[in-house]
């Protein structure tokens, strides 16, 4: 049942349409704002609450690659990490540093699937 829920949350994340930002138009969150957001996500009790917090962040602006990498480490499941990274990529302010995001993934398939999104 838990796997089904995780798959459902992941599919919902992928289905969410990213806001129309171009990478050059956004600046990453300030360190203070990121610290507050990180704390909110880490203290969220349920997976869907954590995902909702990430969505709030992405609705408000952009993240640096390092900030995204740090947030992804808060998620246990590979498919959720992948869905969050795919959703967040259009709002990464420094795409040239995105390679460090790949480090959070355990499986080459996840990296390949994320690279497909990045290369579009």
N, C-alpha and C positions, 0 to 999 in steps of 0.2 A: 504494500500500500504506500509506503514511504517513497519507493522508487517511482511509482506512478505519479505521486504528488510532485516530486522533483522534476520529472519529465514534463508535467503540465506547466509548472512555473517556467521552466526553460523555454518551452514552446511559446508561452505568452510573451516572454522577453524578446524572443526573436521576431515575433509578429508585430511588436511595437515599432512604429515608424519613427526614425530618428528625426529630430528637428533639423530644419534647413540651415545649418551653420556651415560655413566653410572654415577650414582649419585656420586660415590666416585672420579670421574675424574674432577669434576668441582668445581670452587670456585665462590661465589656470586659476583655480581658487587660491585665495591667500592662504598662507600657512595656518593662520588662526582659524579661518573658516573650515579648512580641511580637517584640522584637529577636532573641531566640533562635529563635523559630519562623520568622521571616522569613529568617534565615540558613540554617536547615535546608532550607527550601523552595528558596531560591535556589541552594543547593549541590547539590540533588538532581540526579542525572545524567539521569534519564529522566522523561518527562511523567507516567507513571503513579506514579512515586515522589513527584513534586511534589503530585499530586492526593491521594495517600495521606497526605502530611504535612498538607494542609489538612483532610482528614477527621479526623485525630488532634486537631487544634486544635478542630474543631467538636464532637467528642465530649467534650472537656474543659470547654467553656464557650462564652462568647460573644465577639464582636468588636464594635468600634465600626464605624460606617460608614467612617470614615477608614482603619481597619486593614484592612477588607475591600478598599477601593479600592487600597490599597498592595499587598496580596497579589495582586490581579487583574493588576496591572502586571507581575508575574513570568511571566505566561502570554502566549505569542505568539498563539495561535489564538483567534479570536473565539468560536467555539462552546464552547471549554473555559472561557473567561472567563464566558460566559453560564451554563453548567452549574454552575460553582462558585458564582456569585452567586445562582442560584436555590436551590441547596442551602443556602447560608449565610444567606439572608435571615431565616428564622425565628429565627436566633440573633444577630441584630444588636440591640445594646442601645439604639441611638438611631435608631429608624426615622424620626424627624422630620428627620434629616440624610442620609437615604439618597440624596437627589438627587445628591450628589457622586459616588456610585458609578457613575451613568450616564455620567460623563465618560470612563471608560476604554474605552467602546465606540465603534467606528468606524462602525457601521451602525445606522441608525434602526430596522431590523427587530429587532435585538438588544435595543435599549432597549424597544421595544414589547412584546417577549416577556417581558422582565423585569418590566415594569410590570404585565403580566397576573398574574404571580405575587404581586407586591406588593399588588395590589388585592383579592386573595382574602381 
